[in-house]
Amino acid sequence: MKKSFLTIGTGIVLLAGVILYALSHPASAPAPESGIVAGAGASLPPGVYTEHAPYYDIAANYATSTPLAENAGARADAAAVSSMRDFVASTIDRFKTDGNFAHLTPEDVKMRGFDGGRAETLQIVYLMSSSARTVSYIFTVYEDTGGAHGNTFFHTFTFDSSTGAPLALADLFIPGADYLGTLSSLARAKLPAIIGDGADAQMLDNGTAPDAKNFENFFLDNGNLDILFAPYAVAPYAAGPQTLPVPLADLSRILKPEYR
């Protein structure tokens, strides 16, 4: 197995650390470089995008190359980088569109506290993980748009390191396998102990129902299939994000041979 860039223990700590840092350190980035167009169809500079505006702060980064170049070729590497860059650009665009920053009235500015120096925040960071046959990029997105607290969500990209093909969760399993039912049962059995005192039975049942949407953020690492759940997905906000590690050995009967 290839050396992993993200272990389960450090992954949980790092992802939680990103959120805690974001909560206490609003972005204060320099103005974008000359020629960078922000907003719809934004053309992002390589690897990093920062923008400091009167009513918002944005700080984002993303990979500019991947290990796919070595085994799957330059075209697969470029496609993977492009898909991640497009995700970051569309997230920035949505943040600006939802904030309506370009069309605020004086009343809007006052109502949202911008006249007192408050600014909304978007931060995007990523971690990388690899297994014997996959490479994954785990994006953590934090937004503070003026509510009681900021919100965090995840978006993962997983690629077959031999072919370069992007992988959805279903692609890991043999056709016809009830992988969602299996993962739902495992999640409901394991998550209460992981969450601890903050566990809420109703939220956990809803967030682990055998629906592909509930398990879409995943990566493979150290012999596990890891599923990420954002705050509110399976537990109250105070419990934070959750990572469910599922040993590949527990899924061996339904996994495709190349991913066991």
Sequence and secondary structure as in RCSB ss.txt:
>XXXX:A:sequence
MKKSFLTIGTGIVLLAGVILYALSHPASAPAPESGIVAGAGASLPPGVYTEHAPYYDIAANYATSTPLAENAGAR
ADAAAVSSMRDFVASTIDRFKTDGNFAHLTPEDVKMRGFDGGRAETLQIVYLMSSSARTVSYIFTVYEDTGGAHG
NTFFHTFTFDSSTGAPLALADLFIPGADYLGTLSSLARAKLPAIIGDGADAQMLDNGTAPDAKNFENFFLDNGNL
DILFAPYAVAPYAAGPQTLPVPLADLSRILKPEYR
>XXXX:A:secstr
    SS HHHHHHHHHHHHHHHHHS        TT   STT    SSEEEEE SSEEEEEE  S  THHHHT HH
HHHHHHHHHHHHHHHHHHHHHHHHTGGG  HHHHHHTTGGGT  EEEEEEEEEEE SSEEEEEEEEEEE SSSS 
EEEEEEEEEETTT  B  GGGGB TT  HHHHHHHHHHHHHHHHHGGG  HHHHHHHTSS GGGG SEEEETTEE
EEEE TTTSS GGG  EEEEEEGGGGTTTB GGG 
